[in-house]
């Protein structure tokens, strides 16, 4: 069963950027890119650096400290030095509200990426 909660307004996250939010004691980065919204744990798997402070391009976010890039749809690392995925969560937009389901992270090995984006 999914349990979506409101985390912010669409207008809180400008295009090609991310903001930090806390949901049920989880630190998340809410990312707006190419008209889509994503929810990813706000900590690089290589070092304890907030991903919400990194650069966003397409469906990727880059850690500002060492340059590791992550796929926002799966959490998989796309470049070194990170080798472990970062948890991602289902995210959707209803009106001006961005909602996230933090009940369970998505499986980074999921092959059908289209199902991961629910906006």
N, C-alpha and C positions, 0 to 999 in steps of 0.2 A: 504494500500500500504506500502510495506517495503522500508526502506531507509538505506541500509547497508553502513557503512563508515569504512575505514581502520583505525585501532587503533594501530597496531604494527606489527612486523614481527614474524613469528613462532619462529625464533631463539632468539628473545628477552625474551621468557618465557621458561626457562628450565623445563624439566619434573618434576612434583610434586612440582610446585611452582606457585606463583602469582606475578603480577606486578600491580602497580597503573597507571591508565591512566585517562585523562579527555576528555570527549566527549560531546559537546554541553552543557557545564556547569554542567555535571554530573561526579562525581567521581566514577569510576568503578575499580573493580579488574578483570583482565584478568587472568584466571587460566588454567594451562595445567596439566592434570592428565589422566593417562591411555590412552594417545594418543588423548584425546579430549580436546577441548578448551571451556571455559565457560566465561560468562560475568555476574558479580554480583555487585550490588551496594557496594562500598568500605566503608561501615559503618555498624558495628554490630547494630542490632535493640535493643539490651539491653543497650549498652553504645556507645558513639561516638568514637569508636576505629576502625582503618582501618583493614578490613579483609585481605587486601593484605599482611599484616605482619604476618598472621597466618599460621598454618601448613595445608598442603594439603595431603589428603589421599583418594584414590578412588574418588568418586563423592561428597566429603565433604571438607569443609574448617572450621577450628577452630579459633575462636577469641583468640588471645594470652593472653588477660587480665583475663577473667573470665571463659574461656573454653567452651563457647557456640559453638555448631557445627551446620552448615547449609548444606542442600542438595543443591549442585551447580546446579542441574537441575530444581529445583522448588523454591529455596530460603527458603523453610520451615525450621524452627528450629528443630534440632534433639536432643538437650539437653538443659537443663536449664543452666543459668538463662534466656536466651532469650525465649520469647513466641510468638513474632511476626515475620512473614517472612520478608526477605530482597528481594527487587526487583531484578529479573534476566531478562536478555535480550537475544534475539536470537543472536547466534554467529556462524560463519562459517569460514572455511579456503579456500582460493583460492590461489594456488601456495604457496608463502612464506608470504602471507598477512593474518592477522587475521582481520575479518570484524565483526562489531556489528551493529545491528539495534536498535537504542535507541528511535525509534518513540513511542513505547509502551512496558511497561514491560509485561512479560508473566504472565499468571494467575497461582498463586501458587496452586490453586485447580484443575488444569488440571490433568486429570487422566491418559492420555496416555503420559508418560514421553518420550517414544521413539521419538515422534514428536518434542520434545523440542530441541534436539541436531541435528543441521544441518551441520555436518562436513563430 
